[in-house]
Amino acid sequence: MRRKLYYALAAALLLPIAAWAADGFVPGQKFKVPFAIDGKAVVSRAVVTGDVLVVTYVKGGEIVDLSFKLVPVEYPFPDPNPDPNPDPNPTPDVNLWGVVVEETSERTPAQAVILTSQPVRELFAGTRFRVLDKDQVVPESLKPYIARAKVLIADGKKKLPLLFLIAPSGAVLYEGLLPADVAATTALINKHKGVTLP
């Protein structure tokens, strides 16, 4: 099989570069990652070399190496201090942040498609969309979301994955289940951005 090489800016894996060295993947060590090819969820091989993540997969009878440049996130991330009783009629804000808290080992193919979907990620500027495992070590500014998710699942009110939509002020505009598909997810995000679609 022929091998193709592509390069892209990391969208799904935007973490501080230093974090990869201190708390993340071991450079040069191969591991498996959930990936989507033509909208279909698969498991692919990956390796981190320096500040580059390389995902290897097979498409159309060819081996493809897709390289992602790991870049620092934009800080400060809004500290939400989530309200246990959010406003039922919050003010929409086009500059939303999105955070998903999940149990990575229980991610379904349908959820993988949503979380790696370009239409979903394009609704957030820059690095404003984050996907976190409930047991992941994260910066202080992200801890409230994981803590809130654990409270909700412990109470039996919700189950993972949970989606949080946050205004730049830190106000939580939505906390709840991740919708079932890409169309429903983009519709929910646009609703809270105040975007009216035709």
C-alpha positions as CSV (number, residue, x, y, z in Angstrom):
1,M,0.0,0.0,0.0
2,R,1.2,3.5,-0.7
3,R,1.6,6.0,2.1
4,K,0.3,9.5,2.1
5,L,1.3,12.3,4.4
6,Y,-0.9,15.2,5.5
7,Y,-0.6,18.1,8.0
8,A,-3.3,19.8,9.9
9,L,-3.6,22.2,12.9
10,A,-4.8,20.2,15.9
11,A,-8.5,20.9,16.7
12,A,-9.4,18.0,18.9
13,L,-6.2,17.9,20.9
14,L,-5.4,21.4,21.9
15,L,-3.5,21.3,25.2
16,P,-0.5,23.3,26.5
17,I,2.6,21.8,24.9
18,A,4.2,21.6,28.4
19,A,1.3,19.5,29.6
20,W,2.1,16.8,27.1
21,A,5.6,16.5,28.4
22,A,4.7,16.6,32.1
23,D,1.3,14.9,32.3
24,G,0.5,13.6,28.8
25,F,1.6,11.0,26.3
26,V,5.1,9.6,26.4
27,P,6.9,11.0,23.2
28,G,7.6,8.2,20.7
29,Q,5.3,5.7,22.4
30,K,2.5,4.4,20.1
31,F,-1.1,4.3,21.3
32,K,-4.6,4.1,20.0
33,V,-7.1,7.0,19.5
34,P,-10.7,7.2,18.4
35,F,-10.9,8.7,15.0
36,A,-13.4,9.4,12.3
37,I,-12.9,8.5,8.6
38,D,-15.5,9.7,6.2
39,G,-17.8,10.2,9.2
40,K,-17.3,6.6,10.4
41,A,-15.7,6.0,13.8
42,V,-12.6,3.8,13.9
43,V,-9.6,3.3,16.2
44,S,-6.3,4.4,14.8
45,R,-2.7,4.3,15.8
46,A,-1.0,7.5,17.0
47,V,2.3,8.8,18.2
48,V,3.6,12.1,19.6
49,T,6.9,13.4,18.5
50,G,7.9,16.8,20.0
51,D,4.9,19.0,19.5
52,V,3.4,16.9,16.6
53,L,0.8,14.2,16.9
54,V,0.8,11.7,14.0
55,V,-2.3,9.6,13.4
56,T,-1.9,6.6,11.0
57,Y,-4.9,5.1,9.3
58,V,-5.9,3.2,6.1
59,K,-8.2,4.8,3.5
60,G,-8.8,3.7,0.0
61,G,-6.2,1.0,0.2
62,E,-3.5,3.5,1.2
63,I,-1.7,4.1,4.5
64,V,-2.2,7.8,5.5
65,D,-0.2,9.7,8.1
66,L,-2.1,12.8,9.4
67,S,0.0,15.2,11.5
68,F,-1.5,17.6,14.0
69,K,0.5,20.5,15.3
70,L,0.0,20.8,19.1
71,V,-0.4,24.4,20.1
72,P,-1.1,26.1,23.5
73,V,-4.7,26.9,24.3
74,E,-5.9,30.5,24.8
75,Y,-5.9,31.3,28.6
76,P,-7.5,32.3,30.7
77,F,-10.4,29.9,30.2
78,P,-13.5,31.3,31.9
79,D,-14.0,30.1,35.4
80,P,-17.6,29.2,35.6
81,N,-18.4,28.3,39.2
82,P,-21.5,26.6,37.7
83,D,-24.8,27.6,39.2
84,P,-26.7,24.4,40.3
85,N,-29.9,26.2,39.1
86,P,-29.0,27.9,35.9
87,D,-31.2,30.6,34.4
88,P,-34.0,28.9,32.4
89,N,-33.9,31.8,29.9
90,P,-30.2,32.7,29.6
91,T,-29.0,35.5,27.3
92,P,-27.5,33.9,24.1
93,D,-23.8,34.7,23.3
94,V,-22.2,34.0,20.0
95,N,-18.7,33.7,21.5
96,L,-19.4,30.5,23.4
97,W,-17.0,28.0,25.0
98,G,-18.0,24.3,24.8
99,V,-16.8,21.6,27.3
100,V,-17.7,17.9,27.1
101,V,-17.1,15.7,30.1
102,E,-17.1,12.0,29.2
103,E,-15.9,8.6,30.2
104,T,-13.5,8.0,27.3
105,S,-13.6,4.2,27.6
106,E,-17.4,4.3,27.1
107,R,-17.4,6.6,24.1
108,T,-19.7,5.2,21.4
109,P,-19.0,5.4,17.7
110,A,-21.9,8.0,17.3
111,Q,-20.4,10.1,20.1
112,A,-17.0,9.9,18.5
113,V,-18.4,11.3,15.2
114,I,-20.0,14.2,17.1
115,L,-16.9,15.1,19.1
116,T,-14.6,15.0,16.0
117,S,-17.2,16.7,13.7
118,Q,-15.9,19.7,11.8
119,P,-19.4,21.3,11.7
120,V,-19.6,21.1,15.5
121,R,-16.0,22.4,16.1
122,E,-16.4,25.2,13.6
123,L,-19.1,26.7,15.9
124,F,-16.4,27.6,18.4
125,A,-13.7,30.1,17.8
126,G,-10.1,29.0,18.1
127,T,-9.6,26.6,21.0
128,R,-13.0,27.2,22.7
129,F,-14.1,23.5,22.5
130,R,-12.7,21.0,24.9
131,V,-13.4,17.3,25.5
132,L,-12.4,16.0,28.9
133,D,-12.4,12.6,30.5
134,K,-14.0,12.7,34.0
135,D,-10.8,11.4,35.6
136,Q,-8.4,13.6,33.5
137,V,-5.9,15.9,35.2
138,V,-6.9,19.4,34.0
139,P,-6.0,23.1,34.7
140,E,-7.8,24.7,37.6
141,S,-10.1,26.6,35.2
142,L,-11.6,23.3,33.9
143,K,-12.0,21.5,37.2
144,P,-15.4,23.0,38.0
145,Y,-16.9,21.3,34.9
146,I,-15.6,17.9,35.9
147,A,-16.7,18.4,39.5
148,R,-20.2,19.5,38.3
149,A,-20.5,16.5,36.0
150,K,-19.6,14.1,38.8
151,V,-22.3,15.7,41.0
152,L,-24.9,15.3,38.3
153,I,-24.1,11.6,37.6
154,A,-23.8,10.8,41.3
155,D,-27.3,12.2,41.8
156,G,-28.6,10.0,39.0
157,K,-29.9,13.1,37.3
158,K,-27.7,12.8,34.2
159,K,-25.3,10.4,32.5
160,L,-22.1,11.0,30.6
161,P,-21.2,12.5,28.2
162,L,-22.4,15.9,29.4
163,L,-22.1,19.1,27.4
164,F,-21.6,22.6,28.9
165,L,-22.0,25.8,26.9
166,I,-20.4,28.8,28.6
167,A,-20.5,32.5,27.9
168,P,-17.3,34.5,28.0
169,S,-18.6,36.0,31.3
170,G,-18.4,32.4,32.8
171,A,-22.2,32.0,32.9
172,V,-23.3,28.5,32.1
173,L,-25.9,28.8,29.4
174,Y,-26.5,25.0,29.1
175,E,-25.6,21.9,31.0
176,G,-27.0,18.6,29.9
177,L,-26.7,15.5,27.8
178,L,-24.7,15.5,24.6
179,P,-27.3,15.3,21.8
180,A,-27.6,12.1,19.8
181,D,-26.1,13.3,16.5
182,V,-24.3,16.1,14.7
183,A,-27.4,17.9,13.5
184,A,-29.0,18.0,17.0
185,T,-25.7,19.1,18.5
186,T,-25.2,22.0,16.1
187,A,-28.8,23.1,16.5
188,L,-28.4,23.2,20.3
189,I,-25.2,25.2,20.1
190,N,-26.6,27.6,17.6
191,K,-29.7,28.1,19.8
192,H,-27.5,29.2,22.7
193,K,-25.4,31.4,20.4
194,G,-28.5,33.2,19.4
195,V,-28.1,32.2,15.8
196,T,-31.4,31.8,13.8
197,L,-31.0,29.3,11.0
198,P,-33.3,29.3,7.9
